[in-house]
Amino acid sequence: MRSELLGWYHRNKRDLPWRQTTDPYAIWVSEVMLQQTRVAVVVERYTVFLQRFPTIQSLAQADEQDVLALWSGLGYYRRARMLHKAAQAIVSDHSGAMPTSAEELRALPGIGSYTAAAIASIAYTEPIAVVDGNVERVLSRIQGWHSHDTVSEAAVRRKVNEFAQTLIDPRQPGDYNQAIMELGATVCTPRNPHCLVCPWAVECHTLGEHRTPKRAPMTTREITSALVTRETGAGSEVLLEQRSASNTVMPGLWELPALEAAHAPATDAIFTVRHAIMQVNYVVRVQTITADRVSSSLANRSWVSLEGAWSMPLTGLARKILTRAGLIRRSDTLRAMAPLARSR
């Protein structure tokens, strides 16, 4: 099975930038970015992030707002904060050198079993299996393990962990781990798996989708955001609001001011966008409001030049609205971030 999987991987693996290095720091950054984020999004942000923070030391010394600005658009900002804290811990407690074993890596802030195993196996060839959602799905189908509720799902997960460690290739653990994750991402997909081209089809007891517990349905919520702009001698500005540091979701990030439903008739919306955050689908009505209709004197609100907004730690929703309104472009955002890497 190892030989079949590795042969398939070397013939079919995607050309991704983090597969061109064995630098544990670069691998760490890629693994954190890839958690719950599409590969296509990570590809363009990974290089920019490493240009700005090429070493653990440069990341540790950075201001958190700069780190969040580079993370803007990737979502789940706690990952960026923990990456920053872990870099500081490596500098202060490990003389700037990353630990070389999965056990030591797990002691760092924000690094769990999966990330530790990925770094240790790819960068340091430690024979330890990674188990993420893709791996769990592949191995469950291979063995014909199904689950119907949270109890049976937990039992399957324990068996998967044991089976994964049995299968790990001791000579090429990094390639093996990347191969099985690639298989789950591109062939053994959650819906309509491509069993005819799977290197493990002969060994598979399922050959298709397997039964898993039903997930909680997404809920829908409607909100209204105010798009407030003004012209100054220096150019166009937009009014932004910073989320409180005590907020449990995206603390410290910048967003457009919200409007109460009573002050936001649906007929006034210039456009509507949809945006998903965790288990909630937001339907967001965007309204243009004149500056005299909304307070800009609150401590958490500021007028920001559109050029400056490019490189701020904006929420994904704020960046989506400003892009849709034609006030910023994604390509401009990435170009604005790149000079930071060269100048700092």
C-alpha positions in Angstrom: 0.0 0.0 0.0 2.8 2.4 0.8 4.5 1.7 -2.6 1.2 2.1 -4.5 0.4 5.4 -2.7 3.9 6.9 -3.1 4.1 6.0 -6.7 0.7 7.6 -7.4 1.8 10.7 -5.4 5.0 11.2 -7.4 3.1 11.0 -10.6 0.2 13.2 -9.7 1.1 15.6 -6.9 0.2 19.2 -7.3 3.1 21.7 -7.7 2.7 23.7 -4.5 5.3 26.1 -3.2 5.6 24.6 0.3 6.6 21.3 -1.4 9.8 22.8 -2.7 11.3 23.2 0.8 12.3 21.3 3.9 12.6 24.5 6.0 10.6 23.6 9.1 9.4 27.3 9.5 8.1 27.5 6.0 6.4 24.1 6.4 4.8 25.3 9.7 3.5 28.5 8.1 1.9 26.5 5.2 0.3 23.9 7.5 -1.3 26.6 9.6 -2.5 28.5 6.6 -4.0 25.4 5.1 -6.2 24.6 8.1 -9.8 25.3 6.9 -8.6 27.4 3.9 -8.7 26.5 0.2 -5.3 25.7 -1.3 -5.8 28.2 -4.1 -6.2 31.0 -1.5 -3.1 29.9 0.4 -0.9 29.7 -2.6 -1.0 33.4 -3.3 -0.8 34.4 0.4 2.0 32.0 1.5 4.7 33.6 -0.6 3.8 37.2 0.4 3.7 36.2 4.1 7.2 34.6 3.9 8.6 37.6 2.0 7.4 39.8 4.8 8.4 37.4 7.6 11.2 35.2 6.1 12.4 33.9 9.5 11.1 33.0 12.9 12.9 35.9 14.3 11.3 38.4 12.0 7.8 37.0 12.8 8.5 37.1 16.5 9.6 40.8 16.4 6.6 41.9 14.3 3.7 43.9 15.6 0.6 41.7 15.9 -1.4 44.1 13.7 1.2 43.6 10.9 0.8 39.9 11.2 -3.0 40.1 11.1 -2.8 42.4 8.0 -0.9 39.8 6.1 -3.4 37.2 7.2 -6.4 39.2 6.1 -8.5 37.2 3.8 -7.4 33.8 5.1 -9.9 33.8 8.0 -9.7 32.1 11.4 -7.4 34.8 12.7 -6.7 33.0 15.9 -4.3 30.9 13.8 -2.2 34.0 13.0 -2.2 35.1 16.6 -1.0 31.7 17.9 1.6 31.5 15.1 2.9 34.8 16.3 3.0 33.7 19.9 4.7 30.4 19.1 7.4 32.3 17.1 8.0 34.5 20.2 8.2 31.3 22.4 10.7 29.7 20.0 12.9 32.8 20.1 12.7 33.2 23.9 12.8 29.6 25.0 14.6 27.7 22.1 17.2 30.3 21.0 15.3 30.8 17.8 15.5 27.2 16.6 12.4 25.2 16.0 12.1 22.0 18.1 12.8 18.9 16.1 10.3 16.4 17.5 6.5 16.2 17.4 6.4 16.0 21.2 8.4 19.2 21.6 6.5 21.0 18.9 3.1 20.2 20.6 4.3 22.2 23.6 4.3 25.4 21.5 1.2 27.7 21.5 -1.3 26.7 18.8 0.5 23.6 17.6 -1.7 20.5 18.0 -1.0 16.8 17.1 -1.7 17.2 13.4 0.5 20.3 12.8 3.3 18.8 15.0 3.3 15.5 13.1 3.3 17.3 9.7 6.3 19.5 10.6 8.2 16.6 12.3 7.7 14.2 9.4 8.3 16.5 6.5 11.1 18.6 7.9 12.8 16.1 10.2 11.7 12.7 8.8 10.1 11.6 12.1 8.0 8.5 11.4 4.8 9.9 12.8 1.4 9.9 11.0 -0.7 12.9 10.4 -4.4 12.6 10.8 -6.6 15.3 9.4 -10.1 15.2 7.9 -8.8 13.9 4.6 -6.7 11.1 6.2 -9.6 10.1 8.5 -11.9 9.8 5.5 -9.5 7.8 3.4 -8.6 5.3 6.1 -12.2 4.9 7.2 -13.3 4.0 3.7 -10.3 1.7 3.2 -11.4 -0.3 6.3 -15.1 0.1 5.8 -15.6 1.9 9.1 -18.8 3.9 9.3 -20.2 6.1 12.1 -23.7 7.2 12.8 -23.4 9.4 15.9 -20.7 11.2 17.9 -20.0 8.0 20.0 -19.3 5.8 17.0 -17.4 8.6 15.3 -15.1 8.9 18.3 -14.5 5.1 18.2 -13.7 5.3 14.5 -11.3 8.2 15.1 -9.3 6.1 17.6 -9.1 3.2 15.2 -8.0 5.5 12.4 -5.2 7.0 14.5 -3.8 3.5 15.2 -4.2 2.4 11.6 -2.5 5.6 10.4 0.6 5.0 12.5 0.8 1.4 11.3 0.8 2.5 7.6 3.4 5.3 7.9 6.4 4.7 5.8 9.4 4.8 8.1 11.8 5.7 5.3 9.7 8.5 3.6 7.3 9.7 6.3 7.1 13.2 5.0 6.2 12.1 1.4 3.8 9.4 2.7 1.9 11.9 4.9 1.7 14.4 2.0 0.6 11.7 -0.3 -2.3 10.4 1.8 -3.5 14.0 2.4 -3.3 14.6 -1.3 -5.3 11.5 -2.0 -8.1 12.7 0.3 -8.1 16.2 -1.2 -8.1 15.2 -4.9 -9.4 11.6 -5.3 -11.1 10.3 -2.1 -13.2 13.4 -1.8 -16.2 13.8 0.6 -18.7 13.6 -2.2 -18.4 11.6 -5.5 -14.9 10.1 -4.9 -12.9 9.1 -8.0 -12.5 5.5 -7.1 -11.5 4.4 -10.6 -8.2 6.3 -10.4 -7.5 5.6 -6.7 -4.2 3.7 -6.1 -5.9 1.9 -3.1 -9.1 0.9 -4.9 -8.2 -2.8 -4.6 -7.7 -2.6 -0.8 -10.8 -0.4 -0.2 -13.8 -2.0 1.6 -16.1 0.9 0.7 -15.5 2.1 -2.9 -17.6 5.2 -2.5 -19.0 7.5 0.2 -19.2 6.2 3.7 -21.8 6.9 6.4 -21.0 9.7 8.8 -23.1 11.6 11.4 -25.1 14.5 10.0 -23.6 17.9 10.7 -25.6 20.7 12.2 -27.2 22.8 9.4 -25.9 26.2 8.6 -28.0 29.1 9.8 -28.8 32.3 7.9 -28.6 35.8 9.3 -29.2 39.1 7.6 -27.2 42.2 8.5 -26.5 45.6 7.0 -23.1 47.3 6.6 -22.6 51.0 6.1 -20.2 52.1 3.3 -19.2 55.6 4.3 -16.7 57.5 2.2 -15.5 61.0 1.8 -13.1 63.0 -0.4 -10.2 64.9 1.1 -7.3 66.8 -0.3 -5.2 63.7 0.0 -7.7 61.4 -1.7 -10.6 59.1 -0.9 -11.2 57.8 2.7 -13.5 55.2 4.1 -14.9 54.9 7.6 -13.8 51.8 9.4 -14.6 50.4 12.9 -12.2 48.2 14.9 -13.6 45.2 16.7 -13.0 45.2 20.5 -10.0 43.3 21.8 -12.4 41.5 24.1 -14.5 40.2 21.2 -14.4 36.5 20.9 -14.6 36.5 17.1 -11.8 38.4 15.1 -10.8 40.7 17.9 -8.8 43.8 16.8 -9.7 43.5 13.1 -11.3 46.4 11.2 -14.7 46.3 9.5 -17.4 48.5 8.1 -19.8 50.0 10.7 -23.0 48.0 11.1 -26.5 49.6 10.8 -29.4 48.6 12.9 -32.3 47.1 11.0 -34.6 50.1 11.9 -32.2 52.5 10.1 -31.5 50.2 7.1 -34.5 49.7 4.8 -33.7 47.0 2.3 -34.6 49.2 -0.7 -31.6 51.4 0.1 -29.0 48.7 -0.4 -26.6 49.2 -3.3 -25.7 45.5 -3.4 -25.9 42.4 -1.3 -23.1 39.9 -0.6 -23.0 36.5 1.1 -20.4 35.6 3.6 -20.0 32.5 5.7 -18.4 32.5 9.2 -18.2 29.1 10.9 -21.8 27.8 11.0 -23.5 31.0 9.9 -24.3 32.2 6.4 -24.6 36.0 6.4 -26.7 37.9 3.9 -25.1 41.3 4.0 -26.9 44.4 2.6 -24.5 47.2 1.8 -25.7 50.8 2.0 -23.9 54.0 1.1 -24.3 56.5 3.9 -23.2 60.1 3.9 -20.7 61.1 6.5 -23.1 63.3 8.4 -25.5 60.4 9.0 -23.0 58.2 11.0 -20.8 59.1 13.9 -17.1 59.0 13.2 -16.2 60.3 16.7 -16.4 57.0 18.5 -13.0 55.8 19.8 -13.1 52.6 17.7 -13.8 54.3 14.4 -11.4 56.0 12.1 -11.2 57.5 8.6 -8.7 55.5 6.6 -7.3 56.3 3.1 -8.3 53.6 0.6 -4.6 53.1 -0.1 -4.0 52.5 3.6 -7.0 50.1 3.8 -5.2 47.7 1.5 -2.6 46.7 4.1 -4.8 46.9 7.2 -6.0 43.8 9.1 -9.6 43.9 7.6 -12.2 41.2 8.2 -12.8 39.0 5.2 -16.3 40.6 4.9 -14.9 44.1 4.9 -12.4 43.2 2.2 -15.1 41.5 0.2 -17.4 44.6 0.3 -14.6 47.1 -0.5 -13.5 44.9 -3.4 -17.1 44.5 -4.7 -17.6 48.3 -4.4 -14.6 48.8 -6.6 -12.7 50.7 -3.9 -9.9 48.1 -3.5 -8.8 45.2 -5.7 -7.3 41.9 -4.5 -4.3 42.4 -6.8 -3.8 45.8 -5.3 -3.9 44.3 -1.8 -1.2 41.8 -2.6 1.0 44.4 -4.3 0.6 46.7 -1.3 1.8 43.9 1.0 4.8 42.9 -1.1 6.7 46.2 -0.6 6.5 45.7 3.1 8.6 42.6 2.7 11.3 44.5 0.8 11.3 47.6 3.0 11.2 46.3 6.6 
